[in-house]
Amino acid sequence: MKYYSIGEFAELIGVTQQTLRNWDKVGKLKPSHKGKSGYRYYSQQQLRYYLGLKGGDAAKRKVVGYCRVSSNKQKDDLERQIANVKTYMIAKGYSFDIVTDIGSGIDYNKKGLNQLFDMVVASEVEKIVVLYKDRLLRFGYELIENLCSKYGTTIEVIDNTEKTEEQELVEDLVQIVTVFSCKLQGKRANKIKKMIKELSEDDNSSESQT
């Protein structure tokens, strides 16, 4: 893939170098990478987006609502999540698509997530809308946010309610232990499932006391 210096890229898309520096600072458009000397470089894919080539036409770029639950037992929760995201996007006046997944928040190889990233890399997505930040990914959200910004895609989180450190720790532990337990069988798996249940119950009891 071809890369352009900040001067070349600014000239090609008709803005100043300072504008590109400002966009980098506010997260509107991050350079594809920076050289050892700190110089910014932009990719041909980014150029296509701003020149309206090969799926880069802003009028054709989509808003995509992404909804995820961890297991098949939560299909009702998934439907409620979809309804909430749709209601929000309709109120915002977005024309949108919905992508869904059933799987762990620490599984990076889900069908829907891969579909979403393929669309982002193809410069087809203007904005990703999620109900909660951890619906996209439990770990590595900032990495994905940075990747999306390189293709002109922003992430909009509907509910930014802050969780306590204890809540986040318990939820992270439950996710990690759940994935690990799926690879075990017999008594060891049962022991892990019991641990998950106890962690969840402790978290729920602490919430009811606050």
Secondary structure, 3 states (H helix, E strand, C coil): CCEEEHHHHHHHHCCCHHHHHHHHHHCCCCCCEECCCCCEEEEHHHHHHHHCCCCCCHHHCEEEEEEEECCHHHHHHHHHHHHHHHHHHHHHCCCEEEEEEECCCCCCCCHHHHHHHHHHHCCCEEEEEECCHHHHCCCCHHHHHHHHHHCCCEEEECCCCCCCHHHHHHHHHHHHHHHHHCCCCHHHHHHHHHHHHHHHHHHHHHHHHC
